[in-house]
Structure formats: structure tokens, C-alpha cells
Amino acid sequence: SAKEIPKTNFNVQLGQYNSKRFDNAFEISQTIPFPSLFAAKKGVIKAEVVSKELMKQVTQNEIKAQVQTYYYQLLFLQNNKNKLLYLDSLYVDFVNASALRYKTGETKQLEKTTAESKRSEIKLLLLQNENDVTSTYNLLKMWMNTDDDFTIVDAKSYQPLVTTTILDSTLLSQNPTIKIILQDAVVVEQNKKVEKALGLPDFTFGYNNQSLIGFQTINNQEKYFNAGNRFHVGTIGIGIPLTFGATKAKIKSLEYQKQALQATAQTEQHQLEIQLLNAFQQYNQYLMQYNYYTQQAIPTATEIIKAAKLGYKTGEASYIEYILALQNATDTELKYLQSIQQINQSVININYLISK
């Protein structure tokens, strides 16, 4: 389309333009812009193609991040369900034990009621988890653009993602969001060349074929020409723009647009640098939490549960102590899973910012 030229003009003239005779004339003309206009238009189109390709990269980057987000969210919810079921089994043992002790008269109704209440809390968490699974599953299908059902295998091997990326602002050079702004500035620069080319002259070429019915003097002799005898005329013209001020104003406006886009790109670069720094800080923070739960909190919680179960069954620990032990263990187990999910989300965010 950069080589597109204006429409060809075709005119017919009929009537008595030469004598009383009915003559006819056919004229065809074509205006050709200055050759540099074609190169300028081609430059604009090429720049716009690159811009659209970058927009595609932005969309692909977004889709990739969303799919990963909901995939790992679903993985977290499945493992969260398994952990809640395990904790529910502990409360089932607690309910059964307290019911037996109440039946034998060792405890009062309050202990049995408290045990059942705590188990109901776990059931509510399981119900909420199932609702979250359904909504996350549907969102994942939407971003995957599929109606087919699927299941996630190996959900039990739930480990945090690891990033080997080192914090460096040059990593953002691959971010298509900045690239597309800078490319828009290139498009504006190419449009400036088009405006300059439009200010150059246009050329018009024409051809006229007509009849001149009547007598014509040829070599001092009168000769009659009918409608079949044709006369040919060629024309060459040039179109010169007179409103140079308008062209200069358009070029100046485009230059301001270009400068604004370049300033916007710098602002976006700075904002992304801050986001990348925050993403790395969150990753390191969540990694410290995960290491704490892995190395200290989870092993301690496991030992507490074992000791509390044994102490409650032997009567060395009261039901209040047992409930507190189970509550602390429940919080630790669930926060451990949350720490993995937080690490995964921070890694996804880092990869999104650097288009990895």
C-alpha cells in the first residue's frame, strides 16, 4: 500500500468545441507524487508493523503470566485441601476422644462441644477452599482459551519456584511495554518524513485524443478530416503546494508527540525498575519465610502434635492445651503452603517484568 498512487482520471469531451461539427475528445491523466513520498510511506508502514508485533508480545506476556498465576494458585488450593483434610482427621480423633471421655464421665459437655466446634471451623475452610478451586479452575480455562476439562497431575509434589535471575535494570530492555512506546515514537518520526514529502511537488502526465472534423491546411492544401482522423496531445504538469506554513505546523506537532512518547518511555522504565526491585525484595522475603517453616516451624509443629495427642490420651494434657497445640499446628501448616504460593507468585511477577 505504500506504492499506492492517486486515481487515474479519464475524461470525455463531446460537442461543438471546434466547429459546428459534433466532435469528441478522450483524455487520460495521472498524478504521481514526488518519489520520496513512497519511501516515507513505506517507512511508516514498516514501523507500524513492528508496533503491532510488539503489541502481540505484550498480549502473549500477559496471557503467559495469567496462566501461570492461576495454575500455581490451583496447585496451592489442591495441596491446601489435602492439608485441611489431614488437620480434619486430627480433629476427628479429638472429637472421638472427647466424646468417649464424656461418655465415661471423665469430662464435661464443654470439652465435647469445643472439639466439635473446632472441627466445624476446618469444614468451613474446606468449603471455602472448594469454592476457590472452582473459580480458579474456570479462570484458568478462560486464559487457556479451552472448554476441555483437565486435571493437574503430581499436585502432591508442591515445591516453590526458583529464579536464577540477578537484579539488573538492563533486564527490562526486553519488556515489550517499553519497546512499544519507543516504537510509537519511531512511527511518529516516520510520519514526519511523510509530511515533508507531501510538501514536495506532484507531477501530472496526460494524453488527449480528439477529433477536429473539417478542413485543415496541410502543405498548402485543404484536406478534409472526419471523426476517424484523430489528433493527439500530451501534457505534463507540476503541482506546487502554496501553504508551507501548514506543513511546518504539522511537522512541529509530530515532533512534540515524539518527545512526549520518549518522556513517557523514560517514566515507564523508571516505574518498571521500581516494580522489579520490589518483586525481588518480596521474593527474598518469602524465601526466608519458606526456609523458616521448612527448617524450624514444620518439624516443631509435627513434634507438638505428637506430644499433644499422647498427652491428651494419657490425661497429662488438658483439652485446652490440646486445642492450642492443634490450632498452632494448623496455622503453621497452612502458612507454610501460603509461603510457597507467595514465592511462586513473586517469581511469576519477576518473569513477567523481564518477559522471560
Secondary structure by P-SEA (a helix, b strand, c coil): ccccccbbbbbbbbcccccccbbbbbbbbbbbccaaaaaaaaaaaaaaaaaaaaaaaaaaaaaaaaaaaaaaaaaaaaaaaaaaaaaaaaaaaaaaaaaaaaaaccccaaaaaaaaaaaaaaaaaaaaaaaaaaaaaaaaaaaacccbbbbbcccccbbbbbbccccccccccccaaaaaaaaaaaaaaaaaaaaaaaabbbbbbbbbbbbbccccccccbbbbbcccbbbbbbbbbbbbbcaaaaaaaaaaaaaaaaaaaaaaaaaaaaaaaaaaaaaaaaaaaaaaaaaaaaccaaaaaaaaaaaaaaaaaaccccaaaaaaaaaaaaaaaaaaaaaaaaaaaaaaaaaaaacc
